[in-house]
Amino acid sequence: MISVSQGDILPDKVNITLLISGLIGLCLGLLYARYQWIVEPAQILAGIVKYPPNNHFYILTMKSWSTLNQLSALLLYFGVSENVLSFLWSGIMGMVSFMALSVGVLILSRRIVFSLLAGFFIFFIHGVWSQGINYPISLMGTEGPYTTLGLSFYFLVICLLSAGYYKSGGLLLGLAPAIHATQGFWYTLAIVICIMWDFQYHKDSLKRAVWYIILGYSISAVSLI
């Protein structure tokens, strides 16, 4: 994890980059919207679709944990349609992906315009979906938000912490296990190791962010329970 001081990157640059890249990513995510698999487990949790108790998909849904399923079920329960829910998650995937990429490039380049254009370059050069070494890498336009949103979300956490945004980064870090439990665990472990490696540099900022970190993990704990 690259650490930079707030003097290296002005907060205004990060805020502007987050806002513009988020809007661009949201629009592209809606443009490439697909039906989202998350609708199906959400239907089960919301009690809209009934499955036999010994059905494997029912068991998987009830025994696995993701706050994405819980939020989706809540929206369905209060009348949001399946189409709208799919559009919503498609837009969020694009938004988070572009925010993470743009802030990551901003940390390295210090240039807002370059960081915003980098998101377009990565998206359109590599396509909507590309195969990684042993794991699919995608930004948007896929049916499953778990891995797509998970990877982008965790990269955004790393970028925020690297830019000195310890409060917002710490809050999102605490929410990481609720997005994708296994990915959240390993990303949390990696970030903790990086912070402890140069604890003297990070300790003052961590003191200001500790309650945000606790809040994030508390929300994840409630979601798990």
N, C-alpha and C positions, 0 to 999 in steps of 0.2 A: 504494500500500500504506500503510495507516494504522499508524503506529508508536506504541505506548504503553509506558510503563514498567511494570515488575513491581509498582510501588507502586500503579498505577492499577487493575490487576486482580490480585487475590490468586491465587496459584497454585492454592489449594484450589478456588476458583470454577471455574477452567478444568478442573481434574481432575474435579470433580463433574459439570460440564456434559458433558465428553467421555464419561464413564462412562454417565450416564443416557441421553443422546441416542443413544449407540452401541447400548445395549440396546433402546431404543424402535425405532430404525431397523432393527436386525437383525430384530426381531419383525415389523415391517411389511413388510420385504423378503421374509421367508419367507411372509407372508400373501399377498403379491402375486407369488409366485414364478412364473416362466415358464421354458419350455425355453430354454436359452442356446445361441446360435450358436457359442460358444467350444468346445462339445463336438466339433464337426466337425473343426476344425483340430487339436484335441488328439488326436483319433483317428488322424489321419495321423502326427503327430509320435511318438505312442506305438507306431505300427506295427500298430494294431488293424484299421484299414481300409486296404486297398490301392487305390491309384489308378494309372492309366497315367502314365508319366513326362511325357507331353506334355499331360496334362489341365490346363486353366487353373486350376482350384481347387487342384490339387496344387502347381503352380508358385507360385501366390500364397502358399500356406501356407508353403512351404519358403523362399521368398525374403523374406517379410516378417518383421518382428521384434516380438515382444511377450512379455514375461515371463509375461503372463497365459496365453498358449498353452502356454508351457513348464511352468508349474506345473500346469496342467490335465492336460497329457500325463503328467506324473509321477504325478499322483493316479490317472489311469486305468490307468497301467502297474502300479500297486501294488494294483489291485483295486477302487478306488472306482467305483461305478456311475454311469452317465450322469445318472440322476435325482438322485442325491445331489449330483453336481457342479453341476447346474443350481440346486438348492436352495442350495448353498453360495455360489455367485456372486450369486444373487438376494439372499441375506441380507447379503452383504458390500456390495453396491451400496446397499441401504437404510441400513446402518450408517454407511458413509463419508459418504453424502449428509446424513444428519441430524447427524452430528458436525460437518461443515463448516458447515452452516447455523446450528447452535446456537452454535458458538464465534464465528462471524462476527457474529451478533446480540449476543452477550455483550460483544464488544469495543465495540459502539456503545451498548448499554444499561446494562451493568454489572449486570444483573439475571438471575439464574439461571432463575427461573420463566418470565420473559418470553422468554428465549432458547430454552427448551425448547418453549414453546407456539408460538413462531414457526415451528418446523419443521412442526408439524401444520398451521398456517395456510397456509403456502406449498404444502404437499403436497396438501391437500384442496381448497383454493380453485382452484389451477391444474390440478388433475387429475394423473393419473399421467404423462401425456405432453402436452406443449404445444409448438407450433412457434415457434421463435425467429425473429429477423429473417432470418437466412440459415443457421441451424443448429439442429437439434432440441435442446431443453432437456428433460431428464428426470431424475427422481430414482431411480426404481426401477420394477419391473413391465414392463420391456422385454426383448427377446430378446438385445440386444447390450450386453455390459458394457464394451466398449472406450470408447465416447464417454461413456456414463453414469458409469462409474467414473472415467474420465479427468478429466472436468470437476470432479466432486466432490472427487477426490483433490487436484487442483491448487489448488482453492479452500481445502481444508483446510491445505495447505502455506502458503498466503498467510496464513491466519488464525493458524496456530501461530507463524509468524515475527512477525506483527503483535502477538501477545500476549506476545512476548518469549521464546517457546520455541524458541530458536535451535538447540539440539541435535537435538531430535526433528524440527523443521521442516527443518533442514539435511539430516538423514538422508533424509527423505522427498523433499526436493528432488533429491537425488542419484539417487533411484530413479525420478524422473518420466520420463526418456526411455525407461525400460524398460516403462512402462505404456503409453504412446502416444508414439511417437518424435517426430512433428511437433508435437503439442501440448506435449510435454515441452520441446522446444527453445524454442518461443516463450514459454512460461511462464517458463522459466529466464532467458531474455533479459530479459523484463519485470521479473522480481524483481531481477536483477543491476543493472539500470538504476536501480531504486528505491533499492536499498541504496547504490550509488555516489553517488546524488544527495545523500545525507546520510551520507556514510561516517563522519564523525567521531562521529556518534551511535551507529552500529552497530558500530564497529571492535572495541571491547572484547568485546562479545558474540560477534562472529565469531571472535575469537581462541580462545574457549572451545569453539566449535562446529566449528572447521575440520576436525578429525579425523573428526567425524561426517559432514560434507559429503563428505570424501574417501572415507569408507567407502561412502556411498550411491552415489557415482559409480563406485567400484570394482566394486560388485555389478552395476551396470548394464553396465559394460564386460565383465565375465565373462559376463553373460547374452547380450550382443551377439556375443561370440566363439563 
